[in-house]
């Protein structure tokens, strides 16, 4: 890309992996220091150790030196997040998870990623972007299950276009340590050698060592803490927020849930999280971002017809560089009310653009209001307010009535 923007780039490019990791560690330490100061300034007492619930209103903390401390409180909030899941296959101890992926001593030259979600797609993009060969294995026909199917297909094409080798509907069966690396054996009988194998096969709620059964806190079959719409467990005085509840596992959602908990318990005002029109992004290369309903969800939930507007084009960054990688945008609209039900985009700057679109959807924007908005030129974002032609009209049963 740089050459076509006028830069004279030498064939040899040096990259310092250890410098990047040190910068990453420095930034994490800086952020941790900020969080600790915020807690201290708010008169919060921070206890470092392993906590578990030993009674309806009692928590025991085992400090690093083994000392045990007990604390009683009217309210206990469980916010212990989740942990990476490892599939139980022979040799699974040879693989890493996202916890270790940015702490490797050396940048891998050959990487295998197993999984089709956020973490799998993002790390495949990172390692490929840094020059490694990457093979991505996942169980479904397309990566990113739960996202709009049309956008999933676009992401898959883009990953392949960047040189990532996709292996859909393929499981890993065994990992074997060899002198040349890790031998990966698939359920189709395929074999390849990798320097690193990343398991990105989901996360599990982090509840195993909390002693919840001792006080009768209900959990589901995945280990998630069961809560009501206000984040209350079945035991009075015990609450839970974030990934440990396995509702919508996104960092900003956990923050929203925590804020609602604080408002309800200490602000004197009942407040429950609103999960409608929450934007999210997959930081693939290029990124995918969505807000609201996918086309499939809209067809399932809307009683009448659904209008689908799409725009596919070469973003200006790519027309100059000559990169053959299109941006695609999509709006899903209720035909009867003209209300925009969902928006999605795959292309440069998609997360930044979608955050603004999310505000519009939160306010109940109609397609007419999108149409009457003047776009910023030249930007990719202006496409969202210039899409006039219906790509297709779909009934609630999912049968296309009109294709334009």
Order of alpha helices (4+ residues) and beta strands (2+ residues): alpha-beta-beta-beta-beta-beta-alpha-beta-alpha-beta-alpha-beta-beta-beta-beta-beta-beta-beta-alpha-beta-beta-alpha-beta-alpha-beta-beta-alpha-alpha-beta-beta
